Amino acid sequence: MGKADQYVFGLDIGTRSVVGTVGYKKNANDFTVVAQEVKMHDTRAMLDGQIHDIGKVAETIKTVKRSLEKQLGGTKLTDVCIAAAGRVLKTVTVRVDETFPEEITVKDVNIREMELMGVEKAYAAIKAGAREENINYYCVAYTVVHYYLNDFQMSSLTDHKASKIGADVLATFLPDEVIEGLYTTVEKAGLKVNNLTLEPIAAILVAIPEKYRLLNIALVDVGAGTSDICITKDGSITAYGMIPMAGDALTEVVAANHLVEFNTAEAIKLSACTRKKTIPYTDIMGLKQKTTPAEVNSELKSKVDEMAKLIGERIIDVNGGKSVSACFVVGGGGKIAGFTEALAKALKLPKERVALRGEEVLSFVESVNGDFRPDPMFVTPIGICLNYYEKKNNFVYASLNGDSVKLYDNNKLTVIDVAIAAGYPNENLFPKRGKALEFTLNGQARLVRGELGEAAVITVNGKPASVNTPIEPNADITIVESTVGADGTKDVERLPEFKSEITFNVNGKDVTFPKFMSANGELVSGYYSIKQGDKIETLNYYTLAQILEVLGIEYKEGIYVNNEIANKETRVYENFKVELDRKPVAEPSLSEKVEELKEAAKEEAKEEVKETPVKAQKPVGNSVTVIFNGVPLTLKGKSEYRFVDASDASGFDIHKPQGNNLEIKINKVKGDFIDLIKDGDSLELHWI
């Protein structure tokens, strides 16, 4: 027998029974059971995995404890490992991303900060859902299911270059009242909690070896009040689930059909799992009765199918809407006839892929007396013992800025875990960036990021520390929150566009000026500090008054810009010509210019007729029909016709200008007054 100081005492506090196991690990692969005891609750002191009557459950634990101590030859048991049921477990999976202003080399601190953002996001979701319930939840564990590097899934992010990192974070929570109830019950039984784990985690340690967890497998622990579900994939636990139906629902069917009280019905149900030919019992009327396993199993088939269907649906739900590759069943409630076949049907799996896990997975367990029974109901108790070696979890206390904080100890607690448990804002730990300056430049959005402040100043037991500093129980932590950096700023002169120039021709010489900038319509200098929401524009002109001011010349009448008389507000664009001393010359009006052009066209046409040999001339009286501005127009009396002939005949009045220039098109192509036209041509004449 192993040394008493090496014993691990594991207690599975179930809805129908308390199972106690004492043992030790001889090596990395074997576990030896020294003592084991099962005690049924005398009353329904627990429902659906929740302790309702602390005193009665404590008495049951005391009975198991005394029996184990007797088996151990009087060795006193003081410390115990326990597990919280999946009935009270809440999980949240969130996607969290962090984007950086520029590409960085990802370090552990970046990954840690992102993971904590995920935990905070999950905790916020839990709090929002529990607000009306007035329940306080503790985050007992979190797992990163997947990492993402620039939106591509990765197994590790450390030392990669990225502008964006992300993660799917699975966070697990337990209500405070559940933890307090378990601790109080165990303490009333004269024991101290040495390690706390979750029942699904304990079961999976035994039922699904780590080498199998790369596969998409479901584990179902069918107890008395609940059926707990755990999903593995890609080497880690990816989801938890539960339905509030298990062995007790079957017992209630037996009780109703055979008119017996609950404990008698439980005994009948368990007997139906054996090879007995008949099952004798006494009903509530005091009459002796008997039944057979076949009859009991037939009565239970409908409820078994219903339970299997609900479990299958829940597995598919938590597995992302699809079935798993295989399913393992543990727990006493899963031993009922026909259950694994019904579950295989619900999961659309061959029946060989849904199996009870008992003897084959407990092959590494031996007993000093050789009387250990490798039964599915012992998978979770053995897993509770093994978890002691895995993590040695417990609740510990620490102080944060003078306030006491209770934490679920995973043997690797750091300052950040204390901060999360205390609800300390994540943003007060890490440097805060000042407010970004947002404005537009020539209509395009611009942003200047704020500067980073200083990280929080942290001490642990009076010594400088960081968020990743490990802590021991009763650690005294102080945090002076991080600071906010300066807001983003930008002066106009620091804009690349401010350096651009504009050139004008003044009195025959090129003169170069800097381009003006405006903020919200007002001219500003290079020293102007851009404000939040400003509309900044680079002006591509000067007014004549601004040019004269820069040149130190006083404005006077008679200044020309591009050959037209100008005033102070005349806009002068790139390469425009400015004449300061030009004497005014009477310019013909636009209609006069058009008349001159038409006359020139007619004269040119006459000259062409003179030069053309008589034999080449067409007979007088030739006529053509054209479409002028959409209207048919027939021209007669000439051997050939030009555009000007059509415009005269149309009555188009060029003496009433309706624009700056005339546009001429012949068959949609730009033309001129002197261009020849022919029958069927489409002519257009418009003011622009």
C-alpha positions as CSV (number, residue, x, y, z in Angstrom):
1,M,0.0,0.0,0.0
2,G,1.3,3.5,-0.9
3,K,2.3,6.1,1.7
4,A,-0.6,7.9,3.4
5,D,0.9,11.3,2.6
6,Q,0.8,10.5,-1.1
7,Y,-2.9,9.6,-1.1
8,V,-5.3,11.7,-3.1
9,F,-9.0,11.7,-2.0
10,G,-11.4,12.4,-4.8
11,L,-15.2,12.9,-4.1
12,D,-17.8,12.8,-6.8
13,I,-20.8,14.5,-5.2
14,G,-23.6,13.4,-7.6
15,T,-27.4,13.9,-7.6
16,R,-28.1,10.3,-6.6
17,S,-24.9,9.2,-4.9
18,V,-21.6,10.2,-3.4
19,V,-18.6,8.3,-4.7
20,G,-15.3,8.5,-2.8
21,T,-12.0,7.3,-4.2
22,V,-8.6,7.2,-2.5
23,G,-5.5,6.4,-4.4
24,Y,-2.1,7.5,-5.7
25,K,-0.1,7.5,-8.9
26,K,2.8,5.0,-9.0
27,N,4.1,6.6,-12.2
28,A,3.0,8.7,-15.1
29,N,0.8,6.0,-16.6
30,D,-0.8,4.1,-13.7
31,F,-3.2,5.0,-10.8
32,T,-3.7,2.7,-7.8
33,V,-7.0,2.7,-6.0
34,V,-6.5,2.1,-2.2
35,A,-10.1,2.5,-1.1
36,Q,-13.5,3.2,-2.7
37,E,-17.0,3.8,-1.4
38,V,-20.4,4.5,-2.9
39,K,-23.3,5.9,-0.8
40,M,-26.7,6.8,-2.1
41,H,-28.5,9.9,-0.8
42,D,-31.2,8.9,1.7
43,T,-33.4,11.7,0.3
44,R,-33.4,13.9,-2.8
45,A,-31.0,16.3,-1.1
46,M,-29.6,17.2,-4.6
47,L,-31.5,18.0,-7.7
48,D,-30.0,18.3,-11.2
49,G,-26.4,18.4,-9.8
50,Q,-27.3,21.2,-7.4
51,I,-27.0,20.9,-3.6
52,H,-30.3,21.8,-2.0
53,D,-29.9,20.4,1.5
54,I,-26.4,21.1,2.6
55,G,-26.7,19.3,6.0
56,K,-28.0,16.1,4.5
57,V,-25.4,16.0,1.7
58,A,-22.7,16.7,4.3
59,E,-23.9,13.7,6.4
60,T,-23.7,11.4,3.3
61,I,-20.1,12.7,2.7
62,K,-19.3,11.9,6.4
63,T,-20.5,8.4,5.9
64,V,-18.3,7.9,2.8
65,K,-15.4,9.5,4.6
66,R,-15.7,7.2,7.7
67,S,-15.9,4.1,5.4
68,L,-12.8,5.1,3.5
69,E,-10.9,5.8,6.7
70,K,-11.8,2.4,8.0
71,Q,-10.6,0.8,4.7
72,L,-7.3,2.7,5.2
73,G,-6.7,1.2,8.6
74,G,-7.7,4.3,10.5
75,T,-5.8,6.9,8.4
76,K,-7.6,10.2,8.7
77,L,-8.7,12.1,5.6
78,T,-8.6,15.9,5.8
79,D,-8.2,17.2,2.3
80,V,-10.5,16.4,-0.6
81,C,-10.6,17.0,-4.4
82,I,-14.1,17.8,-5.8
83,A,-15.8,18.8,-9.0
84,A,-18.5,21.2,-9.9
85,A,-21.3,19.8,-12.1
86,G,-21.9,20.8,-15.7
87,R,-25.4,21.8,-14.7
88,V,-24.2,25.1,-13.4
89,L,-21.4,25.6,-15.9
90,K,-21.7,28.5,-18.3
91,T,-19.5,29.0,-21.3
92,V,-19.1,31.8,-23.8
93,T,-17.1,31.7,-27.0
94,V,-16.1,35.1,-28.5
95,R,-14.0,36.3,-31.4
96,V,-11.7,39.1,-30.6
97,D,-9.4,41.0,-32.9
98,E,-6.7,43.6,-32.4
99,T,-5.5,45.8,-35.2
100,F,-2.2,47.8,-35.1
101,P,-1.4,51.1,-36.8
102,E,1.5,49.4,-38.6
103,E,2.9,46.0,-38.9
104,I,4.6,44.6,-35.7
105,T,6.4,41.5,-34.6
106,V,3.9,39.8,-32.3
107,K,5.2,39.2,-28.8
108,D,3.7,37.4,-25.8
109,V,2.5,40.6,-24.3
110,N,0.4,41.3,-27.4
111,I,-1.1,37.9,-27.3
112,R,-1.9,38.1,-23.6
113,E,-3.5,41.5,-24.0
114,M,-5.7,40.2,-26.9
115,E,-6.7,37.1,-24.9
116,L,-7.7,39.2,-21.9
117,M,-9.8,41.4,-24.2
118,G,-11.6,38.1,-25.2
119,V,-12.2,37.2,-21.5
120,E,-13.5,40.7,-20.8
121,K,-15.9,40.4,-23.8
122,A,-17.1,37.0,-22.6
123,Y,-17.5,38.2,-19.0
124,A,-19.5,41.2,-20.3
125,A,-21.8,38.8,-22.2
126,I,-22.2,36.6,-19.0
127,K,-23.0,39.6,-16.9
128,A,-25.5,40.9,-19.4
129,G,-27.3,37.6,-19.4
130,A,-27.2,37.3,-15.6
131,R,-28.2,40.9,-14.7
132,E,-31.9,40.0,-14.1
133,E,-30.9,36.8,-12.2
134,N,-28.7,38.8,-9.8
135,I,-26.0,36.1,-10.0
136,N,-22.3,36.8,-9.7
137,Y,-20.1,34.6,-11.9
138,Y,-16.5,33.6,-11.6
139,C,-14.3,32.9,-14.7
140,V,-12.7,29.6,-13.7
141,A,-10.9,29.0,-16.9
142,Y,-10.5,30.1,-20.5
143,T,-9.1,28.4,-23.6
144,V,-8.0,29.8,-26.9
145,V,-9.6,27.6,-29.5
146,H,-8.0,29.2,-32.5
147,Y,-5.5,32.0,-33.2
148,Y,-5.7,34.2,-36.3
149,L,-2.9,36.1,-38.0
150,N,-4.2,38.7,-40.5
151,D,-7.4,36.7,-40.5
152,F,-5.7,33.4,-41.3
153,Q,-5.9,30.6,-38.8
154,M,-2.6,29.9,-37.0
155,S,-1.5,27.5,-34.2
156,S,0.9,30.1,-32.8
157,L,1.3,33.9,-33.2
158,T,4.6,34.5,-31.4
159,D,7.3,36.3,-33.4
160,H,5.2,36.5,-36.6
161,K,4.8,39.8,-38.3
162,A,1.2,41.1,-38.4
163,S,-1.0,44.1,-38.7
164,K,-3.9,42.3,-37.1
165,I,-4.2,39.3,-34.7
166,G,-7.3,37.5,-33.4
167,A,-8.5,34.6,-31.4
168,D,-11.6,32.5,-30.6
169,V,-11.7,32.4,-26.8
170,L,-13.8,29.9,-24.9
171,A,-14.3,31.2,-21.3
172,T,-15.9,29.1,-18.6
173,F,-17.9,30.5,-15.6
174,L,-19.4,29.2,-12.4
175,P,-21.9,31.0,-10.1
176,D,-20.5,32.1,-6.8
177,E,-23.3,30.4,-4.9
178,V,-22.4,27.0,-6.4
179,I,-18.8,27.3,-5.3
180,E,-19.8,28.5,-1.8
181,G,-22.4,25.7,-1.5
182,L,-19.8,23.0,-2.4
183,Y,-17.2,24.5,0.0
184,T,-19.6,24.8,2.8
185,T,-20.9,21.3,2.4
186,V,-17.4,19.8,2.4
187,E,-16.3,21.8,5.4
188,K,-19.4,20.7,7.4
189,A,-18.3,17.1,6.7
190,G,-14.9,17.9,8.3
191,L,-12.9,18.2,5.1
192,K,-11.0,21.0,3.4
193,V,-11.1,21.5,-0.4
194,N,-7.7,20.8,-1.8
195,N,-8.6,21.0,-5.5
196,L,-11.7,21.9,-7.5
197,T,-12.3,21.0,-11.1
198,L,-15.2,20.7,-13.4
199,E,-16.9,17.4,-13.9
200,P,-16.7,17.4,-17.7
201,I,-12.9,18.1,-17.4
202,A,-12.5,15.3,-14.9
203,A,-14.4,12.8,-17.1
204,I,-12.4,13.8,-20.3
205,L,-9.1,13.2,-18.5
206,V,-10.0,9.5,-18.3
207,A,-12.4,8.9,-21.2
208,I,-10.5,10.7,-24.0
209,P,-6.7,10.5,-23.9
210,E,-4.9,13.6,-25.2
211,K,-3.8,11.8,-28.4
212,Y,-7.4,11.4,-29.4
213,R,-8.4,15.1,-28.8
214,L,-7.2,16.1,-32.3
215,L,-10.4,14.3,-33.5
216,N,-13.9,15.9,-33.2
217,I,-15.2,13.7,-30.4
218,A,-18.1,14.2,-27.9
219,L,-18.0,12.9,-24.4
220,V,-21.4,12.5,-22.6
221,D,-21.5,12.0,-18.8
222,V,-25.0,10.7,-18.1
223,G,-25.5,11.2,-14.4
224,A,-28.7,11.2,-12.4
225,G,-30.0,14.8,-12.9
226,T,-28.0,16.0,-15.9
227,S,-26.2,14.8,-19.0
228,D,-23.0,16.8,-19.4
229,I,-21.4,17.2,-22.8
230,C,-17.8,18.0,-23.7
231,I,-16.5,18.4,-27.3
232,T,-12.9,18.0,-28.4
233,K,-11.2,19.1,-31.6
234,D,-7.8,20.1,-32.8
235,G,-6.2,19.0,-29.6
236,S,-8.3,21.0,-27.1
237,I,-11.8,21.2,-25.6
238,T,-13.8,23.4,-27.8
239,A,-17.3,23.4,-26.2
240,Y,-19.3,22.3,-23.2
241,G,-23.1,21.6,-23.0
242,M,-25.7,20.1,-20.8
243,I,-29.3,18.9,-20.8
244,P,-31.3,18.7,-17.5
245,M,-32.4,15.1,-18.2
246,A,-30.6,11.9,-17.1
247,G,-31.0,8.8,-15.0
248,D,-33.6,10.3,-12.6
249,A,-36.0,10.9,-15.5
250,L,-35.9,7.1,-16.2
251,T,-36.3,6.3,-12.5
252,E,-39.5,8.4,-12.4
253,V,-40.9,6.4,-15.3
254,V,-40.3,3.2,-13.3
255,A,-41.8,4.7,-10.2
256,A,-45.0,5.7,-12.1
257,N,-45.4,2.3,-13.9
258,H,-44.8,0.1,-10.9
259,L,-46.3,2.3,-8.1
260,V,-43.2,2.4,-6.0
261,E,-41.3,5.2,-4.2
262,F,-38.2,6.7,-5.8
263,N,-35.5,4.6,-4.1
264,T,-37.3,1.4,-5.0
265,A,-37.7,2.5,-8.5
266,E,-34.0,3.3,-8.7
267,A,-33.2,-0.2,-7.5
268,I,-35.5,-1.7,-10.1
269,K,-33.9,0.4,-12.9
270,L,-30.4,-0.7,-11.8
271,S,-31.4,-4.3,-11.7
272,A,-32.7,-4.0,-15.3
273,C,-29.1,-3.4,-16.4
274,T,-28.1,-6.8,-15.0
275,R,-28.7,-10.3,-16.3
276,K,-31.3,-11.1,-13.6
277,K,-34.3,-13.1,-14.8
278,T,-36.8,-11.5,-12.4
279,I,-36.8,-8.4,-10.3
280,P,-38.8,-8.6,-7.1
281,Y,-40.1,-5.5,-5.4
282,T,-42.8,-4.2,-3.0
283,D,-45.1,-1.5,-4.2
284,I,-46.5,1.4,-2.0
285,M,-49.6,-0.7,-1.2
286,G,-47.3,-3.2,0.5
287,L,-48.0,-5.9,-2.2
288,K,-45.1,-8.0,-3.3
289,Q,-44.6,-7.8,-7.1
290,K,-42.0,-8.9,-9.7
291,T,-40.9,-7.8,-13.1
292,T,-38.2,-8.6,-15.6
293,P,-35.3,-6.5,-17.1
294,A,-37.0,-6.9,-20.6
295,E,-40.3,-5.4,-19.3
296,V,-38.5,-2.5,-17.5
297,N,-36.4,-1.7,-20.6
298,S,-39.5,-1.8,-22.8
299,E,-41.2,0.7,-20.5
300,L,-38.2,2.9,-20.6
301,K,-37.6,2.9,-24.4
302,S,-39.7,5.9,-25.1
303,K,-37.9,8.0,-22.5
304,V,-34.5,6.7,-23.5
305,D,-35.2,7.7,-27.1
306,E,-36.3,11.1,-26.0
307,M,-33.2,11.6,-23.8
308,A,-30.9,10.4,-26.6
309,K,-32.6,12.7,-29.1
310,L,-32.1,15.8,-26.8
311,I,-28.5,14.9,-26.1
312,G,-27.8,14.4,-29.8
313,E,-29.4,17.7,-30.7
314,R,-27.3,19.5,-28.0
315,I,-24.1,17.9,-29.2
316,I,-24.8,19.0,-32.8
317,D,-25.7,22.5,-31.5
318,V,-22.5,23.1,-29.5
319,N,-20.4,21.5,-32.3
320,G,-21.3,24.2,-34.7
321,G,-24.4,22.6,-36.3
322,K,-22.8,19.3,-37.3
323,S,-22.4,15.9,-35.9
324,V,-19.2,14.6,-34.3
325,S,-16.9,11.8,-35.6
326,A,-17.5,9.6,-32.5
327,C,-19.2,9.8,-29.1
328,F,-18.1,8.2,-25.7
329,V,-20.6,7.7,-22.9
330,V,-19.7,7.6,-19.2
331,G,-21.8,7.7,-16.0
332,G,-24.3,5.3,-14.5
333,G,-27.2,6.7,-16.4
334,G,-25.7,5.8,-19.7
335,K,-25.7,2.0,-19.0
336,I,-29.4,1.6,-19.6
337,A,-30.3,-0.8,-22.4
338,G,-30.7,0.8,-25.9
339,F,-29.2,4.2,-24.9
340,T,-26.0,4.1,-27.0
341,E,-27.9,2.8,-30.0
342,A,-30.5,5.6,-29.7
343,L,-27.8,8.2,-29.4
344,A,-26.0,6.9,-32.5
345,K,-29.3,7.3,-34.4
346,A,-29.7,10.9,-33.1
347,L,-26.1,11.7,-34.2
348,K,-26.5,9.9,-37.5
349,L,-23.5,7.7,-36.7
350,P,-22.9,4.0,-37.0
351,K,-23.7,2.4,-33.7
352,E,-20.1,1.2,-33.3
353,R,-19.1,4.9,-33.0
354,V,-21.1,5.5,-29.8
355,A,-19.8,3.5,-26.9
356,L,-19.8,3.2,-23.2
357,R,-16.3,4.0,-21.7
358,G,-15.5,1.9,-18.7
359,E,-13.3,-1.1,-18.6
360,E,-11.1,-0.2,-21.6
361,V,-10.4,3.4,-20.5
362,L,-9.8,2.4,-16.9
363,S,-7.3,-0.3,-17.7
364,F,-4.5,1.8,-16.3
365,V,-6.3,1.7,-12.8
366,E,-5.5,-1.1,-10.4
367,S,-6.5,-1.9,-6.9
368,V,-4.4,-3.0,-3.9
369,N,-7.1,-5.5,-3.1
370,G,-7.8,-6.4,-6.7
371,D,-11.5,-5.6,-6.3
372,F,-11.7,-2.4,-8.4
373,R,-14.6,-2.7,-10.9
374,P,-13.9,-0.8,-14.2
375,D,-17.4,0.7,-14.5
376,P,-18.5,3.9,-16.4
377,M,-19.7,5.4,-13.1
378,F,-16.1,5.5,-11.8
379,V,-14.7,7.4,-14.7
380,T,-15.5,10.9,-13.2
381,P,-14.3,10.1,-9.7
382,I,-11.0,8.7,-11.0
383,G,-10.7,11.8,-13.2
384,I,-11.2,14.1,-10.2
385,C,-8.2,12.4,-8.5
386,L,-6.1,12.7,-11.7
387,N,-6.9,16.3,-12.0
388,Y,-5.1,16.9,-8.7
389,Y,-1.9,15.9,-10.5
390,E,-2.7,17.9,-13.6
391,K,-3.5,21.4,-12.1
392,K,-4.0,21.2,-8.3
393,N,-6.7,23.8,-8.5
394,N,-8.3,25.6,-5.6
395,F,-9.6,29.0,-4.6
396,V,-7.1,31.4,-3.1
397,Y,-7.3,35.0,-2.0
398,A,-5.3,38.1,-3.0
399,S,-5.5,41.8,-2.2
400,L,-5.9,44.4,-5.0
401,N,-5.6,48.0,-4.0
402,G,-6.8,47.0,-0.5
403,D,-9.8,44.9,-1.6
404,S,-9.9,41.1,-1.1
405,V,-10.3,39.0,-4.3
406,K,-11.1,35.3,-4.5
407,L,-9.6,33.4,-7.4
408,Y,-9.9,30.0,-8.9
409,D,-6.3,28.8,-8.6
410,N,-5.0,27.1,-11.8
411,N,-1.4,26.9,-10.4
412,K,-0.3,29.7,-12.8
413,L,-2.0,32.8,-11.5
414,T,-0.6,36.2,-12.5
415,V,-1.5,39.8,-11.7
416,I,-3.8,40.0,-14.6
417,D,-5.9,37.1,-13.3
418,V,-6.4,39.0,-10.1
419,A,-7.4,42.1,-12.0
420,I,-9.9,40.2,-14.1
421,A,-11.5,38.5,-11.0
422,A,-11.7,42.0,-9.3
423,G,-13.4,43.5,-12.4
424,Y,-10.5,45.9,-12.8
425,P,-10.9,47.6,-16.3
426,N,-8.5,46.1,-18.8
427,E,-7.9,49.5,-20.4
428,N,-6.5,50.8,-17.1
429,L,-3.7,48.3,-17.2
430,F,-2.2,49.0,-20.7
431,P,-1.1,52.3,-22.2
432,K,-4.0,54.3,-23.5
433,R,-3.7,56.1,-26.8
434,G,-4.8,59.7,-27.0
435,K,-7.8,60.7,-29.1
436,A,-7.2,60.5,-32.9
437,L,-7.5,63.8,-34.9
438,E,-9.9,63.3,-37.8
439,F,-10.4,65.8,-40.6
440,T,-10.7,66.0,-44.3
441,L,-8.2,67.3,-46.9
442,N,-9.7,68.2,-50.3
443,G,-12.6,66.0,-49.4
444,Q,-10.6,62.9,-48.4
445,A,-10.7,61.6,-44.8
446,R,-7.4,61.9,-42.9
447,L,-6.6,60.6,-39.4
448,V,-3.7,61.4,-37.1
449,R,-3.4,58.8,-34.2
450,G,-2.9,59.9,-30.7
451,E,0.2,59.0,-28.8
452,L,0.5,56.1,-26.3
453,G,0.5,56.9,-22.6
454,E,2.3,55.1,-19.8
455,A,1.5,51.5,-18.7
456,A,0.0,50.9,-15.2
457,V,2.5,51.0,-12.4
458,I,2.2,47.6,-10.6
459,T,3.7,46.3,-7.4
460,V,3.3,42.9,-5.8
461,N,4.2,42.8,-2.1
462,G,5.9,46.1,-2.5
463,K,8.1,45.0,-5.4
464,P,7.8,46.3,-9.0
465,A,5.9,43.9,-11.2
466,S,4.0,43.6,-14.5
467,V,0.7,42.1,-15.5
468,N,2.4,38.8,-16.1
469,T,4.1,38.5,-12.7
470,P,3.1,35.2,-11.0
471,I,1.4,35.5,-7.6
472,E,1.2,33.4,-4.5
473,P,-1.8,33.2,-2.2
474,N,-2.5,36.3,-0.1
475,A,-0.4,38.5,-2.5
476,D,-0.7,42.2,-1.9
477,I,-1.1,43.9,-5.3
478,T,-1.3,47.6,-6.0
479,I,-2.1,49.1,-9.4
480,V,-1.8,52.7,-10.4
481,E,-3.8,52.9,-13.6
482,S,-2.2,53.6,-16.9
483,T,-2.2,57.1,-18.4
484,V,-3.7,58.5,-21.6
485,G,-1.2,59.7,-24.3
486,A,-1.5,63.1,-26.0
487,D,-4.2,63.6,-28.6
488,G,-3.3,63.5,-32.2
489,T,-2.1,66.9,-33.6
490,K,-1.1,68.3,-37.0
491,D,-0.2,71.8,-38.2
492,V,-1.0,72.8,-41.7
493,E,2.7,73.2,-42.6
494,R,3.3,69.5,-41.8
495,L,0.9,68.4,-44.5
496,P,2.7,67.2,-47.6
497,E,0.3,69.2,-49.7
498,F,1.3,72.5,-48.1
499,K,4.6,72.4,-49.9
500,S,3.0,72.6,-53.4
501,E,3.3,75.8,-55.4
502,I,1.4,77.7,-58.1
503,T,2.9,79.8,-60.9
504,F,1.4,82.9,-62.7
505,N,2.7,85.1,-65.5
506,V,2.8,88.7,-64.4
507,N,3.8,91.3,-67.0
508,G,5.5,88.6,-69.0
509,K,7.5,87.0,-66.1
510,D,6.7,83.8,-64.3
511,V,6.1,84.3,-60.6
512,T,5.8,81.3,-58.2
513,F,3.6,81.5,-55.1
514,P,2.9,78.9,-52.3
515,K,-0.6,77.4,-52.6
516,F,-3.1,78.7,-50.1
517,M,-4.8,76.4,-47.6
518,S,-8.2,77.0,-46.1
519,A,-9.9,75.6,-43.0
520,N,-13.7,75.5,-43.1
521,G,-13.6,78.2,-45.9
522,E,-11.2,80.5,-44.0
523,L,-7.6,81.1,-45.3
524,V,-5.0,79.8,-42.8
525,S,-1.2,79.9,-42.5
526,G,1.2,77.0,-42.1
527,Y,1.2,77.6,-38.3
528,Y,-2.5,76.7,-38.1
529,S,-3.2,73.7,-35.8
530,I,-5.9,71.6,-37.4
531,K,-9.0,71.0,-35.2
532,Q,-11.2,68.0,-34.9
533,G,-13.6,67.7,-37.9
534,D,-11.9,70.5,-39.9
535,K,-12.4,70.7,-43.6
536,I,-9.0,71.5,-45.0
537,E,-8.7,72.5,-48.7
538,T,-5.7,73.2,-51.0
539,L,-6.8,76.2,-53.1
540,N,-5.7,76.0,-56.8
541,Y,-6.1,79.8,-57.4
542,Y,-5.3,83.2,-56.0
543,T,-7.6,86.2,-56.3
544,L,-6.1,89.2,-58.1
545,A,-6.2,91.1,-54.8
546,Q,-4.1,88.4,-53.1
547,I,-1.5,88.4,-55.9
548,L,-1.2,92.2,-55.7
549,E,-0.9,92.1,-51.9
550,V,2.0,89.6,-52.1
551,L,3.7,91.7,-54.7
552,G,3.2,94.9,-52.8
553,I,1.3,96.5,-55.6
554,E,-1.8,98.7,-55.0
555,Y,-4.9,97.8,-56.9
556,K,-6.1,100.1,-59.7
557,E,-8.6,99.9,-62.6
558,G,-7.5,98.5,-65.9
559,I,-5.7,95.3,-64.9
560,Y,-6.2,92.3,-67.3
561,V,-6.3,88.6,-66.6
562,N,-6.0,86.4,-69.7
563,N,-6.9,89.4,-71.9
564,E,-10.1,90.3,-70.0
565,I,-10.5,93.2,-67.7
566,A,-10.4,92.0,-64.0
567,N,-11.4,93.1,-60.5
568,K,-10.1,92.3,-57.1
569,E,-12.1,89.1,-56.8
570,T,-11.1,87.7,-60.2
571,R,-9.7,84.2,-59.7
572,V,-6.2,83.7,-61.2
573,Y,-5.4,80.0,-61.9
574,E,-2.2,78.2,-62.7
575,N,-0.3,79.8,-65.7
576,F,-2.9,82.6,-66.1
577,K,-1.5,85.8,-67.6
578,V,-1.8,89.0,-65.5
579,E,-1.1,92.4,-67.2
580,L,-0.8,95.3,-64.9
581,D,-0.2,98.2,-67.3
582,R,-2.1,97.2,-70.5
583,K,-4.0,99.9,-72.3
584,P,-7.6,99.0,-73.1
585,V,-8.4,98.0,-76.7
586,A,-12.0,97.8,-77.9
587,E,-12.7,94.1,-78.4
588,P,-15.4,93.1,-80.9
589,S,-18.5,91.5,-79.4
590,L,-19.0,87.8,-79.7
591,S,-21.8,88.3,-82.3
592,E,-19.5,90.5,-84.3
593,K,-16.8,87.8,-84.2
594,V,-19.2,85.3,-85.5
595,E,-20.4,87.6,-88.3
596,E,-16.7,88.1,-89.3
597,L,-16.2,84.4,-89.2
598,K,-19.2,83.8,-91.4
599,E,-18.2,86.4,-93.9
600,A,-14.8,85.0,-94.1
601,A,-16.3,81.6,-94.7
602,K,-18.4,83.0,-97.6
603,E,-15.5,84.7,-99.2
604,E,-13.4,81.6,-99.0
605,A,-16.2,79.7,-100.7
606,K,-16.4,82.2,-103.5
607,E,-12.7,81.9,-104.1
608,E,-13.0,78.2,-104.3
609,V,-15.7,78.5,-106.9
610,K,-13.5,80.8,-109.0
611,E,-10.6,78.5,-108.9
612,T,-12.7,75.4,-109.9
613,P,-12.8,74.6,-113.6
614,V,-16.2,75.1,-115.3
615,K,-16.4,71.4,-116.3
616,A,-16.2,70.4,-112.6
617,Q,-19.0,72.6,-111.5
618,K,-22.3,71.0,-110.7
619,P,-25.4,72.4,-112.5
620,V,-27.0,75.3,-110.7
621,G,-30.2,74.4,-108.8
622,N,-28.9,71.4,-107.0
623,S,-30.8,70.9,-103.6
624,V,-29.9,69.0,-100.4
625,T,-31.9,68.2,-97.3
626,V,-30.2,68.1,-94.0
627,I,-31.3,67.8,-90.3
628,F,-30.4,71.0,-88.6
629,N,-30.7,70.9,-84.7
630,G,-33.2,68.0,-85.2
631,V,-35.4,69.7,-87.8
632,P,-35.3,68.8,-91.6
633,L,-34.0,71.7,-93.7
634,T,-33.8,71.9,-97.6
635,L,-31.3,74.1,-99.3
636,K,-31.8,75.1,-103.0
637,G,-30.1,77.3,-105.7
638,K,-26.4,76.4,-105.3
639,S,-24.2,73.7,-106.7
640,E,-22.7,73.0,-103.2
641,Y,-23.4,74.0,-99.7
642,R,-21.4,74.8,-96.5
643,F,-22.4,74.8,-92.9
644,V,-22.8,78.6,-92.9
645,D,-25.5,78.2,-95.6
646,A,-27.6,75.9,-93.4
647,S,-27.2,78.2,-90.3
648,D,-28.4,81.2,-92.3
649,A,-31.3,79.3,-93.7
650,S,-32.3,78.0,-90.3
651,G,-32.8,81.4,-88.8
652,F,-30.4,80.7,-85.9
653,D,-29.8,84.1,-84.3
654,I,-26.2,84.5,-83.4
655,H,-26.8,88.1,-82.2
656,K,-28.4,86.9,-79.0
657,P,-25.6,85.1,-77.2
658,Q,-26.7,82.4,-74.7
659,G,-23.2,81.3,-73.7
660,N,-19.5,81.9,-74.2
661,N,-18.8,80.0,-77.4
662,L,-20.6,78.3,-80.3
663,E,-20.3,74.6,-80.8
664,I,-20.6,73.2,-84.4
665,K,-21.1,69.5,-85.1
666,I,-21.5,67.7,-88.4
667,N,-22.7,64.1,-88.0
668,K,-21.7,64.3,-84.3
669,V,-18.1,65.4,-85.2
670,K,-16.8,68.8,-84.4
671,G,-16.9,71.1,-87.5
672,D,-16.6,74.7,-88.8
673,F,-18.8,77.2,-90.6
674,I,-16.9,76.7,-93.9
675,D,-17.2,72.9,-93.9
676,L,-19.0,71.4,-96.9
677,I,-22.2,69.5,-96.2
678,K,-24.2,67.0,-98.2
679,D,-27.6,65.5,-98.5
680,G,-28.7,63.7,-95.3
681,D,-26.1,65.2,-93.0
682,S,-27.0,65.9,-89.3
683,L,-26.0,69.4,-88.3
684,E,-25.9,70.9,-84.8
685,L,-25.3,74.5,-83.7
686,H,-25.5,75.4,-80.0
687,W,-24.3,78.0,-77.5
688,I,-21.9,76.7,-74.8
